[in-house]
Amino acid sequence: MRRAAILFILLVAIGSIAYQAPYIKVIGEGWIYAPAVSQVGGRYVGALVNISLTVTEGSGNVYVSTSPLTEIDMQATAQIAARTACNLLGLNFSKYNFLYMVRADSIIVGGPSAGAVMTILTYSVLSGKPINRSVMMTGTINPDGSVGQVGGVKEKMEAAISGGAKLFLVPPGQSVVTTYSYSYKKIGPFTVRYITSQKVNLTKLAREKYGVAVREIGDIREALSYFLGVKISEKESVKPPYPSTIETVINEVNSRIKLETLRILGEASTRKSQANPLLYYTIVQLIAKANSTIRLAEQAPTFRKMLLYRESLSLAKEAELLTYSETSDALEKKVKEIVSDFSNLANRTAPCWCDTCIIGLQYLIQAEIELADAEKMWKESLLDALSAASKAYADIFIAKQLTEQQAEKFRNRLIASKDLLTDTSAILAYSQALVQGPGKSYLTNARILYDLAKKYLLNGEECKAAIALVESQSYAELALSYEQALISQKATQNILERSRAKAALLAGEAQNRSMLPAYYYYLADSSRSFQEKYLYYRLAAHFSQLLSGNHIVSYTQTHSNKSKEKPRNPITPPQPQTEAENEIDLKKLALLVILIALIVYLVLRKR
């Protein structure tokens, strides 16, 4: 009996040593107020939402629990907030899990306007910096860290003030808002509602009525200085060196595009009399437009010149194809030649280690999209199908010229990493949740490019996949920023200034690896529309980060000592086992062996 008791005790000891209960390491916890808007009795009123966050070690999962239930865009907002905070701190997002809990007394309208404060909260929890409770803000968070416009700013300000805010931060251009009042008048059996609009200066209103300050901020880094006393300043951005090596190649390519355009225009002019009489005037117009575009190109900067020559080549090819419209067999043969040219170029092992080759592959990817469009439209609208096929012809021609030139100053191979794929997926989901208006067309481009990237990955075409993912991110961000830019001229200016500064900074840092970012930077500078400028600035920034082998922007970070509150749970990234820990494990193993030996000895002795 005594021996049995000893055996039992030894078995329990062995079990306690061998078994180590799984545990989750909590990195930190915190909470913040987010002013929101709730609909009560047919009108909107301000409401305060409590958002809490627990960060644990994990694998990049983001969970959102809401009560009452909120719109689906809250999940996408949380994803971007967590990623942005990790980027600012230089931490690997995939090493942590984030659990956000959103609590409100009433049903709130939408979730994106809490994006900025969720980013602040995440930064606070990860860094251990305490939040200044006298500061509140509203604003969406964009993937590049800029703060975007929201609705109901006046109502949110009033909610923040009722919650004790002494400083209320708003997106750029939204310290002055338009409010609407309604009056009713009975005219006979009918009641007529009259709407009166009024501009309200929130800065003046808050100061005079409540003694509260209202300030506009355009970037989450500015908000951090108010909320956490953290100053994050970007390195001074200067214009990157002009990419003369790329310019030399593109000058040669421009000459070839022009010659090809003139050749096709000559053929179209000769054949136009043979075309369907109903299309004759259309052909004449296309020829005239192609010639005028050539003249514009000759006056444009080098990089802009190639875009204009591309347009002229596409117009010329469309005119030529229309001259074959009388005979369907001849027309189909001409289009099949374009498809064959694409297949031959796409199936060739295209180099991906030079700047001009990467630009060429971008044109090739665009040609694939255009040929897919042409195939879809062939039976529905022949003219639209031929227009898409003509654009594809121009892009294939340019892609072939660029990939054959191979400027060899730099040798970089683009890789579509898992992080790049997941980053793009998150940005795309966030944009789809927010974009409801004119930005949708750019979102469609982003989705098409993302789907192409996944196809390229399955085919082992990592370089093309990386290019498609970078373009997908840029188009998704353009969709977001375009809608925000429409709110005011000040918002437009703020977005462009920040995207230009970021592109300049990153392109300058990448100059020893690649001149591709500088190419896009100067292409943006020569563009005229907001859409083109922003898209090219973002391409410059994204390619810089991709070519540097990471997706995190470098910042110079300094922490001020405004608050004496002791930081909570300062973050320590997961570390590999130390020698001391390994020594403890060896001692446990040795003890386990001794205990097993004792058991064996006692059993044998009993026998």
Backbone torsions as a table, in degrees:
resi	resn	phi	psi	omega
1	MET	NA	-39.9	-179.8
2	ARG	-65.7	-42.5	179.4
3	ARG	-64.7	-37.0	179.2
4	ALA	-63.1	-40.7	178.4
5	ALA	-63.7	-41.9	179.2
6	ILE	-62.9	-42.7	179.1
7	LEU	-60.8	-42.6	-179.9
8	PHE	-62.0	-44.0	179.7
9	ILE	-63.4	-41.7	179.5
10	LEU	-64.2	-40.3	179.3
11	LEU	-64.3	-41.3	177.1
12	VAL	-62.7	-41.0	179.1
13	ALA	-62.8	-43.7	179.4
14	ILE	-61.9	-42.6	-179.9
15	GLY	-62.5	-40.5	-179.5
16	SER	-67.4	-31.8	178.5
17	ILE	-76.7	-43.7	-174.3
18	ALA	-72.9	-35.0	-175.6
19	TYR	-91.2	125.5	174.7
20	GLN	-120.6	111.3	-177.6
21	ALA	-60.3	135.7	178.3
22	PRO	-65.2	147.4	178.9
23	TYR	-145.4	157.7	177.6
24	ILE	-111.4	124.3	-179.4
25	LYS	-83.2	119.5	178.2
26	VAL	-84.8	123.3	179.4
27	ILE	-79.5	-40.6	-179.4
28	GLY	179.3	166.6	179.5
29	GLU	-140.2	155.4	177.5
30	GLY	-173.8	177.0	179.0
31	TRP	-149.7	163.4	179.7
32	ILE	-156.0	153.9	173.9
33	TYR	-91.7	139.0	174.9
34	ALA	-124.1	115.6	175.8
35	PRO	-65.3	135.4	-178.7
36	ALA	-136.9	-177.0	178.8
37	VAL	-123.4	134.6	177.7
38	SER	-122.8	146.9	179.5
39	GLN	-96.6	119.5	-178.1
40	VAL	-129.9	120.1	177.4
41	GLY	57.1	37.2	177.0
42	GLY	82.1	1.8	177.1
43	ARG	-129.7	159.7	-176.8
44	TYR	-95.1	134.4	177.2
45	VAL	-132.0	156.0	179.9
46	GLY	-75.4	151.5	178.5
47	ALA	-149.8	148.4	177.1
48	LEU	-98.9	132.0	179.6
49	VAL	-111.2	133.2	175.9
50	ASN	-94.3	120.3	178.1
51	ILE	-114.6	121.0	176.5
52	SER	-113.2	157.7	-176.0
53	LEU	-142.6	135.2	170.3
54	THR	-121.0	125.7	178.0
55	VAL	-110.0	130.5	177.3
56	THR	-126.1	167.0	169.2
57	GLU	-64.4	143.9	-177.2
58	GLY	-173.3	-144.9	-174.7
59	SER	-137.7	32.2	174.8
60	GLY	85.2	28.9	177.6
61	ASN	-95.6	143.0	178.0
62	VAL	-123.6	122.9	-179.2
63	TYR	-117.2	141.9	179.4
64	VAL	-129.8	124.1	175.4
65	SER	-115.7	126.6	-175.5
66	THR	-126.4	144.3	175.6
67	SER	-151.0	115.2	-3.6
68	PRO	-65.6	172.9	179.5
69	LEU	-62.3	140.4	178.0
70	THR	-113.8	178.9	-179.1
71	GLU	-70.8	160.2	-173.4
72	ILE	-63.3	-22.7	-177.0
73	ASP	-67.2	-11.7	176.9
74	MET	-64.5	-36.9	179.3
75	GLN	-64.5	-45.7	179.2
76	ALA	-64.8	-37.5	178.6
77	THR	-62.7	-43.2	179.8
78	ALA	-62.5	-39.0	178.5
79	GLN	-58.6	-50.2	-177.5
80	ILE	-68.2	-37.7	179.0
81	ALA	-61.5	-45.4	-179.6
82	ALA	-64.8	-43.4	-179.2
83	ARG	-66.4	-41.3	-178.7
84	THR	-64.2	-43.8	179.3
85	ALA	-62.4	-42.1	178.3
86	CYS	-62.9	-41.6	178.8
87	ASN	-62.0	-42.3	-179.7
88	LEU	-63.8	-34.1	-178.7
89	LEU	-90.0	-5.5	-178.4
90	GLY	71.9	28.9	-179.2
91	LEU	-102.9	154.8	178.8
92	ASN	-84.6	109.0	-177.9
93	PHE	-53.7	-36.6	-174.2
94	SER	-72.2	-2.4	179.0
95	LYS	-93.2	-1.3	-173.9
96	TYR	-132.9	157.2	168.9
97	ASN	-115.1	145.8	-175.4
98	PHE	-125.9	123.6	177.1
99	LEU	-116.3	107.6	178.1
100	TYR	-98.0	135.2	175.7
101	MET	-121.3	120.7	-175.8
102	VAL	-111.1	120.8	-177.0
103	ARG	-127.3	131.2	178.4
104	ALA	-141.6	156.7	179.7
105	ASP	-79.7	-17.4	-179.9
106	SER	-143.2	168.9	-179.1
107	ILE	-70.0	121.4	-179.4
108	ILE	-92.3	157.4	-177.9
109	VAL	-99.4	111.5	176.3
110	GLY	75.1	170.2	-178.5
111	GLY	-131.8	-21.8	-175.2
112	PRO	-59.8	-29.6	-176.9
113	SER	-67.8	-11.2	176.1
114	ALA	-92.2	1.7	-175.2
115	GLY	-58.3	-42.7	-177.4
116	ALA	-66.5	-45.5	-178.9
117	VAL	-69.8	-29.8	176.1
118	MET	-66.3	-34.7	176.3
119	THR	-67.4	-42.7	176.9
120	ILE	-59.6	-46.8	-179.8
121	LEU	-60.3	-44.9	-178.8
122	THR	-63.5	-43.0	177.7
123	TYR	-60.6	-42.3	-179.7
124	SER	-61.7	-45.8	-177.9
125	VAL	-67.2	-41.8	-178.4
126	LEU	-70.2	-33.9	-176.2
127	SER	-95.4	-18.9	-176.3
128	GLY	82.3	7.7	179.8
129	LYS	-81.4	129.2	-177.9
130	PRO	-72.9	148.8	-178.7
131	ILE	-89.1	135.8	173.8
132	ASN	-78.5	109.6	-173.1
133	ARG	-73.0	-8.9	179.9
134	SER	-86.8	-0.5	-179.9
135	VAL	-111.6	134.8	173.2
136	MET	-137.4	162.3	-178.6
137	MET	-156.2	166.4	171.1
138	THR	-135.2	150.7	-179.3
139	GLY	152.7	144.4	173.8
140	THR	-77.2	164.9	175.3
141	ILE	-116.5	126.6	177.6
142	ASN	-93.9	156.6	-177.7
143	PRO	-56.3	-24.8	179.8
144	ASP	-89.4	4.8	178.5
145	GLY	92.2	-3.2	177.9
146	SER	-78.6	156.3	-178.8
147	VAL	-100.5	129.0	-176.0
148	GLY	-104.3	166.0	-174.2
149	GLN	-72.6	154.8	179.5
150	VAL	-139.2	174.4	176.0
151	GLY	-105.6	171.2	175.7
152	GLY	62.2	34.2	-174.7
153	VAL	-63.6	-39.6	-178.7
154	LYS	-64.1	-44.9	179.7
155	GLU	-64.3	-37.9	178.9
156	LYS	-68.6	-37.1	177.4
157	MET	-62.4	-43.1	-179.7
158	GLU	-64.2	-37.8	177.5
159	ALA	-65.9	-40.8	179.7
160	ALA	-64.0	-42.3	179.7
161	ILE	-64.3	-40.9	178.7
162	SER	-65.0	-23.6	178.8
163	GLY	-90.6	5.0	174.6
164	GLY	99.9	11.2	-179.9
165	ALA	-69.0	138.6	174.3
166	LYS	-108.2	-14.7	177.1
167	LEU	-140.0	128.0	179.9
168	PHE	-121.0	123.3	-177.0
169	LEU	-101.1	135.1	-178.1
170	VAL	-129.1	159.4	178.1
171	PRO	-64.9	162.3	-179.2
172	PRO	-60.7	136.0	177.8
173	GLY	83.1	2.0	-175.8
174	GLN	-114.9	19.7	171.6
175	SER	-81.1	-12.4	172.3
176	VAL	-119.8	121.9	-176.4
177	VAL	-126.0	164.0	176.6
178	THR	-104.9	124.9	176.6
179	THR	-110.6	157.5	-177.0
180	TYR	-125.8	135.4	175.5
181	SER	-119.8	151.1	-175.0
182	TYR	-121.4	139.5	174.6
183	SER	-132.4	152.9	-174.7
184	TYR	-126.0	141.8	179.1
185	LYS	-138.3	131.3	-179.3
186	LYS	-88.7	122.2	178.5
187	ILE	-121.5	103.1	-176.4
188	GLY	61.7	-129.0	-179.3
189	PRO	-84.6	0.2	-174.6
190	PHE	-110.1	150.5	173.9
191	THR	-112.2	119.7	-176.8
192	VAL	-102.0	131.5	178.2
193	ARG	-101.0	130.2	178.6
194	TYR	-109.3	136.0	-179.5
195	ILE	-111.7	128.2	178.2
196	THR	-119.1	127.9	178.8
197	SER	-101.1	150.4	-178.5
198	GLN	-149.5	135.0	176.2
199	LYS	-81.0	131.4	-179.1
200	VAL	-122.4	123.5	175.5
201	ASN	-86.7	104.4	-175.7
202	LEU	-66.8	-32.9	179.3
203	THR	-61.1	-46.8	-179.8
204	LYS	-69.0	-43.6	-178.7
205	LEU	-61.1	-46.7	-176.9
206	ALA	-66.9	-37.9	-178.7
207	ARG	-70.1	-46.8	-173.9
208	GLU	-77.9	-35.3	-175.2
209	LYS	-92.0	-34.6	-173.2
210	TYR	-120.4	-10.5	-176.1
211	GLY	68.2	32.0	-177.5
212	VAL	-116.7	143.8	179.7
213	ALA	-92.3	140.8	173.9
214	VAL	-121.2	127.4	-179.4
215	ARG	-131.3	145.4	175.4
216	GLU	-89.4	138.0	174.1
217	ILE	-134.6	144.2	-177.7
218	GLY	-108.6	-8.8	-175.0
219	ASP	-142.2	146.1	-177.3
220	ILE	-63.1	-24.8	179.1
221	ARG	-64.6	-36.2	176.3
222	GLU	-64.9	-42.0	-179.2
223	ALA	-63.0	-36.6	-179.9
224	LEU	-60.6	-34.8	-179.2
225	SER	-67.2	-32.4	178.9
226	TYR	-81.1	-41.6	-175.7
227	PHE	-79.0	-40.2	-171.0
228	LEU	-119.8	-4.3	-175.1
229	GLY	68.9	25.6	-178.4
230	VAL	-105.1	128.1	178.2
231	LYS	-108.2	119.0	177.3
232	ILE	-118.6	111.3	-178.7
233	SER	-113.8	133.4	176.5
234	GLU	-74.4	153.2	173.5
235	LYS	-60.4	150.6	-179.4
236	GLU	-61.5	127.3	-178.8
237	SER	-95.8	132.0	175.3
238	VAL	-127.4	161.5	179.6
239	LYS	-58.4	131.3	176.7
240	PRO	-69.8	158.5	177.2
241	PRO	-57.0	143.6	-179.3
242	TYR	-67.7	132.4	-176.3
243	PRO	-77.8	75.5	-175.4
244	SER	-65.5	-31.9	179.0
245	THR	-64.7	-39.3	177.5
246	ILE	-70.8	-38.3	-179.4
247	GLU	-60.2	-40.1	-180.0
248	THR	-59.5	-45.0	179.7
249	VAL	-66.1	-45.5	-176.0
250	ILE	-67.6	-32.6	174.5
251	ASN	-59.2	-42.1	177.6
252	GLU	-66.0	-42.8	179.5
253	VAL	-64.7	-40.3	178.0
254	ASN	-58.1	-41.4	178.8
255	SER	-62.1	-40.1	-179.7
256	ARG	-69.5	-38.1	178.3
257	ILE	-63.7	-42.8	-178.9
258	LYS	-62.6	-43.9	179.4
259	LEU	-62.3	-42.5	178.9
260	GLU	-65.0	-39.0	178.8
261	THR	-63.4	-45.8	-180.0
262	LEU	-63.9	-37.2	178.0
263	ARG	-62.6	-46.9	-177.7
264	ILE	-69.6	-37.1	176.8
265	LEU	-61.7	-39.4	177.6
266	GLY	-61.8	-42.1	179.8
267	GLU	-67.4	-41.7	-179.9
268	ALA	-65.2	-39.3	179.4
269	SER	-65.2	-36.9	179.9
270	THR	-69.6	-37.0	-173.0
271	ARG	-93.5	-7.8	-171.3
272	LYS	-60.4	-29.9	179.5
273	SER	-68.8	-19.2	-179.7
274	GLN	-88.0	-5.9	-175.2
275	ALA	-77.2	167.3	173.6
276	ASN	-56.6	126.4	-177.7
277	PRO	-53.7	-31.1	-179.6
278	LEU	-68.4	-21.3	-177.2
279	LEU	-103.3	-3.7	-175.2
280	TYR	-57.6	-47.7	-177.8
281	TYR	-64.1	-37.4	178.2
282	THR	-62.6	-42.0	179.5
283	ILE	-63.5	-44.1	179.7
284	VAL	-60.6	-41.7	178.7
285	GLN	-63.7	-42.7	179.9
286	LEU	-63.2	-40.8	179.0
287	ILE	-63.9	-44.5	-179.7
288	ALA	-63.6	-42.1	-179.4
289	LYS	-66.9	-37.5	177.8
290	ALA	-63.2	-42.4	179.5
291	ASN	-65.6	-40.4	179.6
292	SER	-68.8	-32.7	178.1
293	THR	-68.9	-35.4	175.3
294	ILE	-61.0	-42.4	-179.9
295	ARG	-64.8	-38.8	176.4
296	LEU	-63.8	-41.1	-178.4
297	ALA	-61.9	-37.6	-177.2
298	GLU	-65.0	-20.2	179.9
299	GLN	-99.0	-4.2	-172.8
300	ALA	-92.4	160.2	173.5
301	PRO	-60.4	160.0	-172.5
302	THR	-52.6	-50.7	-174.5
303	PHE	-70.4	-38.0	176.1
304	ARG	-68.0	-32.8	-179.5
305	LYS	-57.4	-40.8	-177.6
306	MET	-65.4	-37.2	177.8
307	LEU	-64.4	-39.9	179.8
308	LEU	-71.3	-39.6	176.6
309	TYR	-64.8	-35.4	176.3
310	ARG	-60.3	-44.7	179.2
311	GLU	-62.1	-42.5	-179.3
312	SER	-65.2	-38.5	178.7
313	LEU	-65.8	-39.9	178.3
314	SER	-63.8	-43.4	178.8
315	LEU	-63.8	-41.9	179.5
316	ALA	-63.3	-43.3	-179.5
317	LYS	-65.6	-37.9	177.9
318	GLU	-63.5	-41.9	177.4
319	ALA	-62.2	-42.7	-179.7
320	GLU	-64.1	-44.4	-179.5
321	LEU	-61.8	-37.2	179.6
322	LEU	-65.5	-25.0	178.3
323	THR	-70.9	-14.5	177.6
324	TYR	-97.6	7.0	-172.7
325	SER	-68.5	-17.8	179.9
326	GLU	-70.2	-29.9	-179.3
327	THR	-119.9	110.3	-174.6
328	SER	-62.6	-35.2	-179.3
329	ASP	-62.9	-44.7	-179.7
330	ALA	-64.9	-39.6	179.9
331	LEU	-65.4	-44.9	179.0
332	GLU	-62.2	-37.0	179.1
333	LYS	-63.3	-41.9	179.8
334	LYS	-64.7	-40.0	179.9
335	VAL	-69.9	-38.5	178.5
336	LYS	-63.0	-31.3	176.1
337	GLU	-63.2	-38.2	177.8
338	ILE	-65.3	-44.1	179.7
339	VAL	-63.1	-39.4	179.3
340	SER	-65.6	-41.5	177.6
341	ASP	-60.2	-40.7	179.0
342	PHE	-64.2	-47.0	-178.2
343	SER	-60.3	-43.7	-179.3
344	ASN	-62.0	-41.3	-178.5
345	LEU	-74.3	-39.4	-177.6
346	ALA	-69.8	-34.5	-178.2
347	ASN	-80.4	-15.6	176.6
348	ARG	-71.8	145.8	178.0
349	THR	-72.4	94.5	-176.5
350	ALA	-77.1	133.2	177.6
351	PRO	-67.0	149.0	-178.5
352	CYS	-134.1	29.2	-176.6
353	TRP	-116.2	7.0	177.3
354	CYS	-128.9	154.6	-175.5
355	ASP	-59.3	-47.1	-177.4
356	THR	-68.4	-29.3	176.6
357	CYS	-65.8	-40.1	179.6
358	ILE	-64.8	-41.2	176.4
359	ILE	-62.7	-41.0	178.4
360	GLY	-61.0	-41.7	179.1
361	LEU	-66.1	-30.7	175.5
362	GLN	-62.9	-42.9	177.2
363	TYR	-65.2	-35.8	179.6
364	LEU	-66.7	-40.8	176.8
365	ILE	-62.3	-42.0	178.7
366	GLN	-63.2	-38.1	178.5
367	ALA	-63.0	-38.0	178.5
368	GLU	-62.6	-40.5	178.3
369	ILE	-64.9	-43.3	-177.9
370	GLU	-67.2	-37.8	177.5
371	LEU	-67.0	-36.0	176.0
372	ALA	-64.3	-39.8	177.4
373	ASP	-64.2	-42.5	-179.7
374	ALA	-61.4	-40.7	179.6
375	GLU	-64.1	-40.3	180.0
376	LYS	-66.2	-37.5	-172.7
377	MET	-90.0	-4.5	-170.9
378	TRP	-55.8	-43.8	-177.2
379	LYS	-88.4	-21.1	-177.1
380	GLU	-87.7	-45.0	-177.8
381	SER	-147.9	99.3	-176.8
382	LEU	-61.1	-39.2	-178.8
383	LEU	-64.0	-42.9	178.0
384	ASP	-65.9	-37.7	179.5
385	ALA	-64.4	-42.0	179.6
386	LEU	-68.6	-34.5	177.0
387	SER	-63.0	-44.7	179.0
388	ALA	-65.6	-40.8	179.2
389	ALA	-64.9	-35.0	179.5
390	SER	-68.1	-39.6	175.7
391	LYS	-63.4	-40.2	178.1
392	ALA	-62.2	-40.5	178.7
393	TYR	-59.1	-46.1	-179.4
394	ALA	-62.5	-42.8	-178.9
395	ASP	-67.8	-37.8	177.8
396	ILE	-64.7	-43.1	179.7
397	PHE	-60.4	-46.6	-179.2
398	ILE	-66.2	-42.0	179.6
399	ALA	-59.0	-41.0	-179.9
400	LYS	-64.9	-43.4	-179.8
401	GLN	-63.9	-42.9	-176.6
402	LEU	-70.0	-40.5	-178.8
403	THR	-73.2	-21.0	177.1
404	GLU	-81.8	-24.3	-176.3
405	GLN	-72.7	-49.8	175.7
406	GLN	51.8	68.9	172.5
407	ALA	-64.9	121.5	-165.9
408	GLU	-102.0	23.3	-177.9
409	LYS	-67.9	-37.2	-179.3
410	PHE	-120.8	150.5	177.9
411	ARG	-127.9	98.5	179.6
412	ASN	-126.9	136.1	175.2
413	ARG	-113.9	122.7	-179.6
414	LEU	-80.8	134.9	179.8
415	ILE	-122.3	131.5	177.2
416	ALA	-86.5	91.1	-177.7
417	SER	-75.2	164.9	176.8
418	LYS	-62.0	-38.3	179.0
419	ASP	-61.7	-41.1	179.9
420	LEU	-64.2	-40.3	179.5
421	LEU	-65.0	-46.9	-178.3
422	THR	-70.0	-36.4	176.1
423	ASP	-60.0	-45.8	-179.2
424	THR	-64.1	-41.8	179.1
425	SER	-60.2	-42.3	-179.4
426	ALA	-66.6	-44.6	-179.8
427	ILE	-63.9	-39.4	179.7
428	LEU	-65.3	-43.8	179.2
429	ALA	-63.4	-41.3	179.6
430	TYR	-63.5	-44.9	-179.3
431	SER	-64.9	-40.5	179.7
432	GLN	-64.5	-32.5	179.4
433	ALA	-72.1	-30.3	-173.7
434	LEU	-97.8	-37.7	-171.2
435	VAL	-79.9	120.7	-178.1
436	GLN	-126.0	-10.4	-172.7
437	GLY	-115.8	-131.4	-173.3
438	PRO	-65.8	-13.8	179.1
439	GLY	-78.0	-4.2	-174.6
440	LYS	-62.3	-33.0	-179.1
441	SER	-64.2	-36.7	178.0
442	TYR	-72.1	-30.9	177.2
443	LEU	-67.7	-35.3	176.2
444	THR	-62.1	-43.7	176.8
445	ASN	-59.3	-42.2	-179.2
446	ALA	-62.1	-42.6	-179.8
447	ARG	-65.8	-42.9	179.3
448	ILE	-60.8	-45.3	-179.7
449	LEU	-65.6	-37.5	178.2
450	TYR	-64.4	-43.7	178.8
451	ASP	-64.8	-38.7	176.1
452	LEU	-62.7	-40.8	-179.8
453	ALA	-59.1	-42.7	179.0
454	LYS	-64.6	-37.2	176.9
455	LYS	-65.3	-43.2	178.6
456	TYR	-61.1	-39.3	179.6
457	LEU	-63.0	-40.6	178.5
458	LEU	-63.8	-31.7	179.8
459	ASN	-86.9	0.1	179.8
460	GLY	79.2	14.5	-179.6
461	GLU	-94.1	75.7	-172.4
462	GLU	-66.6	-36.5	-178.1
463	CYS	-65.1	-48.7	178.9
464	LYS	-63.2	-36.1	178.1
465	ALA	-63.1	-43.3	179.8
466	ALA	-62.2	-43.4	179.3
467	ILE	-62.7	-45.1	-179.1
468	ALA	-63.6	-37.0	179.3
469	LEU	-68.6	-41.5	177.0
470	VAL	-61.0	-43.6	179.3
471	GLU	-67.4	-37.9	178.8
472	SER	-61.8	-45.9	177.0
473	GLN	-58.5	-45.3	-176.0
474	SER	-64.3	-41.0	178.8
475	TYR	-68.5	-37.9	178.4
476	ALA	-64.2	-41.0	178.1
477	GLU	-68.4	-35.1	176.9
478	LEU	-63.6	-41.0	179.0
479	ALA	-58.0	-43.9	178.3
480	LEU	-64.8	-51.8	-173.0
481	SER	-69.4	-32.1	-179.4
482	TYR	-63.0	-43.6	179.6
483	GLU	-67.3	-35.9	178.0
484	GLN	-69.8	-35.9	-178.4
485	ALA	-66.9	-25.9	-178.4
486	LEU	-71.4	-15.0	-176.8
487	ILE	-67.2	-42.8	-178.6
488	SER	-160.7	160.2	177.3
489	GLN	-64.8	-34.8	179.6
490	LYS	-64.9	-40.1	177.8
491	ALA	-63.9	-42.7	178.9
492	THR	-59.0	-48.5	-179.1
493	GLN	-61.8	-43.0	-179.4
494	ASN	-62.0	-44.4	-178.8
495	ILE	-63.0	-46.7	-178.0
496	LEU	-66.8	-41.8	-179.2
497	GLU	-61.2	-44.0	-177.7
498	ARG	-70.5	-41.3	179.7
499	SER	-67.7	-34.3	178.1
500	ARG	-68.2	-44.1	179.9
501	ALA	-63.0	-41.8	179.3
502	LYS	-63.9	-43.2	-179.8
503	ALA	-63.5	-41.6	179.8
504	ALA	-63.2	-44.7	-179.3
505	LEU	-60.3	-50.3	-175.1
506	LEU	-73.3	-37.9	178.2
507	ALA	-64.5	-37.0	176.9
508	GLY	-64.8	-39.6	179.6
509	GLU	-69.4	-25.8	-176.6
510	ALA	-90.3	0.0	-170.6
511	GLN	-61.6	-25.9	179.1
512	ASN	-84.0	-6.3	178.5
513	ARG	-110.3	-35.4	-175.2
514	SER	-163.5	147.9	174.2
515	MET	-101.2	3.3	-179.8
516	LEU	-60.2	-46.2	177.6
517	PRO	-59.6	-39.0	178.7
518	ALA	-65.3	-34.9	176.7
519	TYR	-58.5	-46.6	-179.2
520	TYR	-70.9	-32.7	177.8
521	TYR	-61.5	-47.9	-178.1
522	TYR	-74.3	-27.3	173.7
523	LEU	-65.8	-40.1	177.5
524	ALA	-64.1	-43.6	-179.8
525	ASP	-60.2	-31.0	-178.6
526	SER	-88.8	-4.4	179.7
527	SER	-84.9	163.1	-174.4
528	ARG	-111.6	-40.0	-175.5
529	SER	-81.4	155.4	176.5
530	PHE	-58.5	-44.1	-175.7
531	GLN	-60.0	-47.7	-179.2
532	GLU	-65.7	-46.1	-179.1
533	LYS	-58.3	-51.0	-176.8
534	TYR	-63.1	-44.1	-178.6
535	LEU	-59.5	-45.8	-177.2
536	TYR	-71.4	-34.4	175.3
537	TYR	-63.8	-40.7	179.3
538	ARG	-69.0	-36.9	176.3
539	LEU	-62.8	-40.1	177.6
540	ALA	-60.3	-45.3	-178.7
541	ALA	-66.7	-46.0	-176.6
542	HIS	-67.0	-41.2	178.5
543	PHE	-66.7	-34.1	176.5
544	SER	-60.1	-47.3	-178.7
545	GLN	-67.6	-38.9	-179.8
546	LEU	-66.5	-42.4	-178.7
547	LEU	-72.4	-19.8	177.7
548	SER	-86.1	-6.2	176.5
549	GLY	86.0	10.4	175.9
550	ASN	-149.3	168.9	-178.6
551	HIS	-116.8	19.4	-177.3
552	ILE	-113.2	127.1	179.7
553	VAL	-78.8	140.6	179.2
554	SER	-83.2	132.8	177.4
555	TYR	-131.5	154.1	172.4
556	THR	-94.8	117.6	-172.7
557	GLN	-113.8	129.7	174.7
558	THR	-129.8	141.4	-179.9
559	HIS	-109.9	124.7	176.2
560	SER	-85.7	165.4	-176.8
561	ASN	-109.4	48.8	-178.0
562	LYS	-67.9	-34.5	-176.9
563	SER	-107.0	138.1	177.7
564	LYS	-91.2	-2.7	179.8
565	GLU	-63.8	136.2	-177.8
566	LYS	-69.5	130.5	-179.9
567	PRO	-57.9	141.8	179.7
568	ARG	-93.0	132.8	170.9
569	ASN	42.8	60.2	178.1
570	PRO	-56.2	138.6	-170.7
571	ILE	-75.1	139.7	172.2
572	THR	-130.5	107.5	-178.7
573	PRO	-55.3	149.6	-178.8
574	PRO	-54.8	133.1	-177.5
575	GLN	-113.3	150.5	173.7
576	PRO	-67.3	161.4	-179.1
577	GLN	-60.7	138.1	178.1
578	THR	-84.6	171.9	178.4
579	GLU	-63.2	-36.5	179.7
580	ALA	-63.2	-42.0	179.1
581	GLU	-66.2	-40.1	177.2
582	ASN	-61.9	-38.0	180.0
583	GLU	-64.5	-39.9	177.7
584	ILE	-62.7	-42.6	179.0
585	ASP	-61.6	-38.9	179.1
586	LEU	-66.2	-38.5	177.9
587	LYS	-63.8	-39.9	177.6
588	LYS	-62.7	-42.0	179.6
589	LEU	-63.5	-41.8	-179.8
590	ALA	-64.3	-41.6	179.0
591	LEU	-63.6	-39.3	178.3
592	LEU	-62.0	-43.0	179.1
593	VAL	-62.3	-43.0	179.9
594	ILE	-62.0	-43.6	-179.6
595	LEU	-64.0	-41.7	177.8
596	ILE	-63.3	-40.3	179.0
597	ALA	-62.3	-39.9	178.5
598	LEU	-62.3	-41.8	179.1
599	ILE	-62.0	-46.5	179.3
600	VAL	-60.3	-42.7	-179.9
601	TYR	-61.1	-46.4	-178.4
602	LEU	-64.4	-39.6	179.2
603	VAL	-64.7	-45.6	-179.5
604	LEU	-65.0	-38.3	-179.4
605	ARG	-65.7	-36.8	179.6
606	LYS	-61.9	-39.0	179.3
607	ARG	-67.4	NA	NA
